Amino acid sequence: MRTNRKTIAAGAGAAGLLGLGLYLAVPAAANSSPSPSPSSTTTASPKAHPGHGKRMAALRRARGVHGEATVRRKDGFHLADWQRGKITGISGTTLTVRSADGASWTWTTNSSTRVRKDGAKSALSSLANGAQVFVLGERTGDTRTAKLVREPKKH
């Protein structure tokens, strides 16, 4: 019976950590409105999203490879998805990422998708097959739309 209790405790702990990471990270990405993106001359001040870096850091520390959470916003419930893995394909506005456990998800990108590479703003065209990325977005039906694609700095 001890093994079962330990297994249940470990599973509950992992689920709690994942839930906490998503609770902290998803609202910042999910609160963006579907309105047109600002002009290229507009820049956000570092104080525009206080604590945003801390929330993302919490999710990065969670060692999960992919997940989904239902989040509530003013306009209703939404499915927030995230995935960590390697790019296996880039074609037009689609990005295919394969996680370490073998899950392969295709993400749709659009003009409001933010791309970060080596800690700086970048473009989808700067990413290459085999690059390790973190993708955060929403799912509607079978379509996952990326709001953030991040390729971390290489150590």
Protein Blocks (a to p, Z undefined) as FASTA:
>chain_A
ZZmmmmmmmmmmmmmmmmmmmmmmmmmmmmpcfbdcddfkbccdfklmghklmmmmmmmm
pmcfbdcdddddfkbccdddddddddfbdehjaccdddfkopacdddddfklccdeehia
cdfklpcehiacddddddehjbccdfbdcddddZZ
